[in-house]
Amino acid sequence: MPSLPRPCAAALTASAVLLSSVLAGCSGDPADGGLAAQTLDWQDCPAPSEAEGGGTAPSPLPDGDAWQCATMKAPLDWSDPTGDTIDIALIRARTSGPQSERIGSLVFNFGGPGGSGVSTLPAFGEDYAALRTRYDLVSFDPRGVGRSAGVKCENDQQLDRYFQQDATPDDAAERAAFLRNTRQFNAACEKNSQRVLSHVRTTDAARDMDLLRQVLGDDKLHYFGISYGTELGGVYAHLFPKNVGRAVFDGVVDPTQDPEQSSLGQAAGFQLALDNYAEDCTSKAEECPVGDSPQDVKNRIAALLKDLDKKPIPGVPPRELTQTAATNGIAQSLYSKDFWEYLTEGLQDAYDGDGRILMLLSDAMNGRSTDGDYSNIIPANVAINCADDKPRYTADYVQGKLPEFRSASPLFGDFLAWGMMNCTDWAVAGAADHPDVHAPGAAPILVVGNTGDPATPYEGARRMADELGKNVGVELTYNGQGHGAYDSKNKCVQSAVNDYLLRGKVPAAGTVCS
């Protein structure tokens, strides 16, 4: 099972864009294969593909403007930029403000890795209405994701079985089955996606973003990265420090950690979020329906998972709610305080023998729609992580680490420890122990850390700011719950972010919002 998914320049005039395109086309710059000269054909957006999550075409924006989609050509292999190309799927909402006040494009990456920006940006578009007053809002499916040469592994029926497996093996037989299922999944990825597997590293996506910057006509990349998007943004800043415009990192990945340290940090982070949920539920005036005290809540959840390990209960027919699916569903509900009510309802039902809500939460984490179709978020997540991460762990090594993981989280420890096995039999070697985000000379990057973040624990924000370098990383702390801070609707956080992106006002380092 994968780990739990883990700028001020005036807009160029039309004549300047044209001149830039002509010069780029004449030079045939080998660094990008001449692709910076391409013109994007923006059209009304179609419905998202199955790989992007399916559904209907995005509804018009509140002012009636339509979302627009296009495709950008990028080199398959950035070491051979004049060779084969792949398509990068794009989406944008044109600025709602006057062109005279337009700064440029604001490019979003919402994380994963593996999340489709083309399907995600419209879902959150209204949350960024203030930013749209001076920016075109732009996002994309990173390479390997959705319609951008999306990684394919197993089919929907095989994925159903894969996610039903016992991902926390207790004995030799269960461990053998877990390893066999992991190898089969990885072999399917190699068989069905061999062409792209060695070209989906974060460094490749960062180079795609610099190409996108040029194709959009911006001399700086203005950027909003969330979760894994902060890692992508940090790598971009390292590779192209002089091209960084106004950038915000929210829900920040710790760039100093290897996969083991990251998984251990997630175990502690999700345990903290569970502790906060249990405290919140039992501190209210009305009775908490899933426990009498915070410890009772956690004890009852642990007992439920132990029972499900022995005997699953009905979930979404014909599938049953297993221990693994329940753990996954609980984790999904801890990403946002807004989901806590669903966790309470799901636990109540599960105690009564009905696992449907917890299974639906698990399905959401795995990218499964109600009609049984899977997006490619999990294949892309595994492929990008395995291409990035150099360490490969053995089953014996993980077994020896279980006590440490259980100490970090009695509930999530085993689940996240065994998740380190994803890349053990991967077809492509990993690039490094951890990403390099050192970016001397870059413009200030606002790094927003959330003290209650389960997926990217708070400590990572300080380390990201430090690694970016002096006068580059500017840390802001939000004392809150959930993954990320801007979408919490906290006025202090939103004001600080908006002031920077819209007016270039950098908050004082160490600012705290509550």
N, C-alpha and C positions, 0 to 999 in steps of 0.2 A: 504494500500500500504506500502511496506517496506521502511525504510529509504534509502537514496541514498548511494548505496554501494560506507554503510560505510566500520678462527679460526685456530691457528698454531700448528698443530701436524703432524709429519712425518707419511706417510702412513705405516700401519702395514705390515710387511712382510707376505708372504703366510703362513709360518710356524707359525707365531704368531697368525694369524687369525684362523688357524686350531686348535691350542692349546686353544685359547679362546673359540672356538665353543665346543670343547670336554669338557672343564671344565664347560661351561654353561649347556651343556646337562646333565652332571653328577650331577650338583648341583640341577637342577630342581628348580631354584630360584623362590619362590612363588611370588616375586614382579612383575614378568612378565610372570608367568606361564610356564617358560622354553622356551618362544618363541624367546628369543635372540639367541638361537642356530639354528634357522631355516636358510636354504639356499635358496636364491632367484634364481628363474629360469628365467634369462633374455632372452627374445626373441624379434624378430622384432615386432614393435608396430602394432596393428590392427588400423583400423579407429576408431576415437572416437565414443563412444556410443551416443545415442540421449541425455541421461542425461548429457553427457560431452559437448554437443553442436553439435554433428554430424560432417559430413565432411569426408575427405579422410585421409588415413594414412599419418603421417608426412613424408615430403620429406627428402631425405638424407641431411646430413649436407654439408656445402660447400666443405669439404675435402673428401666427399664421404662416410663417416661413417654413419651408420644407427642409428636412435633413437632406444633404447631398452626399453621394458616394462616388468614389473614383478608384482607379487601380494605378499604382506606381510600379514601374519596373525597377528591380534591384538585382545586382549580381548574385547568382547562386553562391559563388565562392569569391569572397572579397580579396583573396590572394590572386585571383584571375578575373579582374573586373570587366574585361572585354569578352569573357566567355558566356556561358549560359546564364539566363536570367530567370527570376521568379517574380510572381505578382504579389504586391503588398496591398491589401485591401484597406481603404481609407474612408473616413466619414468626417463631415464637418457641418457646423451651423455657422452661417455668416454672422458677423457682428451685428448687434441690434442698434448700435450707436452710429453717430455720423462718421463718415470715412475720415474726416479731418482729425478725429480723435482716436482713430484705430492705431493700436501699437503693432499688431501683427497677428500671427497665429499662436494659440496656446495649445501645445500638444500634451495629451493625457496618456498615461499608461496606468491601468487600474490594478495591475498585479497578477498574481498567480504563482509562478509564471504559468501562462497558458490561457489567461483570460482574454476574451475577444473585446477589444476596444470598440469595434464597429457595433456590437450589440449592447455594450455596457453604457457608452456615453449617452445615447438617447434616454436610457432608463433613469439617469441622474441629471439630465440636462437642466431641469429647473433649478437644481441645487447650485448651479454655476451661472445663474442668470446675471448676477452682478458682474461676473468676469466677462460675460459676453458683450457688455456695453463697450468694451475696448478691444476685444479679441475675437477673431474667428476661433471657435472651439473645434479642435481637431483631435481625432484619435485613429487608431489603426489596429489591425490584427498583426502582432509581431510575427516574424517568420516562424513557421512551424505551427501556427495557431489559426484556427478558423479557415478563412479563404486565402490565407497567405501561405501556400504550400503546406497545408495542415498535416501534421503527423497523424498517420493512421496505424492502429495496432489491431486489436481484436474487434469483432463485430458486436452488435448490441446484445445478442444472446450470450456470447462468450463473456462480455463485460458483466452481465447480470451474475453469472456464475463466479467471476473473479471477485466481485465485491461481496459475494456471500461467503467467501472463504473465511476461515479462522485466521485472522492476522495477528493473533497473540498465542502462538503454539505453546502448549503445556507439556508435551511429551515428544518422544522421537518420531512417532507416526505423524502427529500434527505438524511437526517441524518439517518433515520430508514433504508433506503435502503442500505446505506453504512455499517451500523453496521450488517445488515443481511448478506450482501455479505462477510464481514470479518469473521463472525461466521461460515458461510458455508465453506469457505476456510480452516479455522482452524480445523473444524470438519473433513474435508476430510483428512487433514494431520494426525489427530489422528487415523482415520479409516485405512488408508493405510500404516502408518509408526509407529504404536504404539511401536513396538519392539525397535526402535532406538532413539525415541525422547528424552528420559531421559539420553542418552549417547552421545550426540553430543556437549557437552560443550567444551569451549576452553581448559579447564584443561585436558579433555580427549584427545584432539588433541595434546596437548603438550606432554603428556605421550607417545602417538604414535610416536612423533618425537624422543623421547629419545630411544624408542625401535628401530626405524629406524637407528639411529646413531649406535647402537650396531650391528644391522644386517649388516650394511654397513662396519663394521670393523673399525670405527673411535673412538678414545678415547675422542674426543671433537666434538661438533656439530658446524660446520661452516655454517652460515645461512645468507640468504638475504630475508628479509621480506618487503613487500610493502603493504601499506594501512592496512587493517585488519591483514595482515601478521606481522605488527609491534606489534599489541596487542598479537598475538599468540607467537611471539618471546619474548615479555616481560614476559608473563606468564611462558614460558619455562625457562627463566632466573631466575625467582622467585623460581620455583620448583627445578631447577637443576643448581644452580649458578656455581658449580665447573665443570660442563660439557660444559660450554659455550666456544667456540673457538673464531674465528674471525666472528663477526656478524655486519650486516648493517641493519638499519631500515630506510625506505624511504617512504614518504607520511604518516606521523606519526599520529596514533590515540592518542588522549588525554586520558590517563588512569585515570585521576582524575574525569572525568565527568560521571554523570548518563545519561540514555537515553534522558531525557528531555534537559539537557544541551548540549548533543551531537547534537541533532536535531536542537536546537537553534543556535549552532555554525555552523552547515551545512547551515542553512538559511543565516547567515551572509556571509559564505564563498562563496556560489553560487551567492549571490548578488554582492559580490566583483568581482567575475569572470565575471559576466554580465556587471558590470560597466567597467571593463577593456576591454571587447570585444567591447562595444559601443564606448569607447574612441579610441580604435585602429581603428575601422572601419571609424570613422568620422575624424581621424587625417591624413589620407592618402591623397596623392595629388589628386587621382581620387575621384569622388563623391561616398559616401557611399550609396548603393542602398536601404538601409532599414531605413534611417533617416538622417536628416540634422545636428543634434547635438546629443551628447550622451544622453541627456534627451529625445530628440525626438525619438531616437531608442527605449528607454525603454517605452516611452508612447505608441508607436505604438504596441509594443509587448503586453503590458497590455491590449490595446484595442482589439487586436486579441484574446487574451485568454477570455476576457469578451464576445466577439461575439460567440466564440466556445462554451462557457457555455450554450448559448441559442440555437445555431444552429451549429452542427458539419458540417464539409465539407468533401468531398470525400478524403479518405486516400489510404490505400492499399486495393483494392476491395476484398471482399465486405464490409470491415470495414471502418468506418468513423474516421476522426481525431477529437477527442474530446478535451475539455479543458485539461483533465488529461493527455492524450497521448501527446499533444503538450508541456505541462509543462515538462513532462518526457523527451521528445526528446530534448528540449532546454537544460535541465540539462546535458544530455548525451554529448551534443556538447561542454560543458564547461569543460569537463574533460581534454582536451588537446587543446592547441592553434592550433594544426594541424587540428582540427575539425571546427575551426571558419568559414572557407570558406563554409562548408556544412550548418552551421547555417544560414549564409547569404543567400545562395541559397534556403534553406528550408523556410526561412521567406518570401523571394520574392515570391515563389510559393504559399505559404499559403495566402498571401495578394491577390493573383489572384484566390483563390479558390481551389488550389491543395495542399493537405496535405500529399502527398506521402513521401517526404523526411523527414519531421518531424516525421512521423509515423515510418519510417524505423529506425530513430535514437532511437525512443522510444522502438521499438522492440529489438534493440541491447541491450538496458539497461535491458530489461526483459528476455533476453535469447531466443528470438523467431527467428527461421531461416526463410528464404524466402519461404520454403515449408510448414510453419505452425507448425513445431515441436518446442517444448520448451525444453531447457535444464532444469536442476533442480536447477539453480542458485537462483531463488526466493524462492522456498520451503526451500532449504537449508539455505538461508539467514535468513528467518523468524525463522526456527527451531533453529539455532545456537544462534541467538540474544535472542530469548525468553528463551532458556535454560540458557543463561548467565545472563540476565538482570532481577533483582528482581522486579523493580517497575512495577505496572500495573495501567494504567490510565483510567479514566472514560470519557465518552463523555462530561459530564458537566465540568470536569476539563479542557479538551482540549478547549472547547468553551471559558472558562474563560482566557485561555492563548493566544488566537488568537491575541489580540492587541500587545502583546509582540513579537510574531512571525512576525506579519506584520511590526512592527517597524524594526526588523532585516532584513526583505526582503519583500517588497510589492509584489514581484512576486512569491517567493517560500515559503513564510511564512505559508499560510494556508495548502499547500501541505505537508510540513514537520511536521506541528503540528498534523494534522489528522493521519499522519503515525505512531504516537505514540500509536495508538489504536491496532496495530498488535497483541500484546501479551495479550490483555485484557482477552480474553476467551481461552487462550492457555492451553493445557492439562497438561503441566509440569511447576512446579514452577521454577522461575528464581533463580540463585545462589547468586548473589551479586549486590550491587548498581553499582560497577565498578570493573575492574580487579585489582588484586594486582601484581605489577611488581617490587616491591622492591627486589633487587638482590645483597646484599652485598657479596663481595668476587668474583663476576663474572669478567671475562676478560673485557677489554674496549669494549663497543658497540657504533658504530658510528651511530648517530641519525641525519638524514638529513631532515631539514624542508624547505619548499618552501613557500615564502611569498605570492604567488598568488594561492595557492592550494584551490580549492573550496570544496572538499569532506572531507579533513582532514586539517582544518585551521592551519596556521603556528604556532600559540601559543601552539599547542599540542606537538610540538617537544621539546620545552623547558621543558614543564611539564613532558614529558616522560623521558628526560635526568635527571631531578631532582629526579623523583620517582625511577629510576633505582639505583641511589645512587652515592655518591662521588667516583670518580675514575672509575666509570662504564660507565655512560652515557656521551658521548662526542658529543656536538652539532655542526653541520655545517649548515650554512644558505645559501640557494640559492635564489637570488632575481630573480624570474622568474614566469612563468605562467604554469598552468596545474597541474594535480594530480601526485605528485612524481617529482623527480629531475633527477635521473640517466638516464632515457630514454629521457630526454630533449636533450641529446647529448651535454650538456654543458661540455666543456673540463675540466674546473676547478673541477666540481663535479666528473666527471668520473675519473680524475686523483687521487683525494683524496680517492675515494672508491677503485680504483684498487690498489693504493699504500698500503692501509691497508690490503685488502684481499689477495693480492699476495705477499707482502713483509713485512707485519706486522707493517708498519709505520702509527702510529696514528696521524692524523692531530691535530694541536693545537685547543683546545676548543675555540669556538667562531669564527672560520674561516668563512669568507663570500665569496661566489662565485656570480658573476653577469653575 
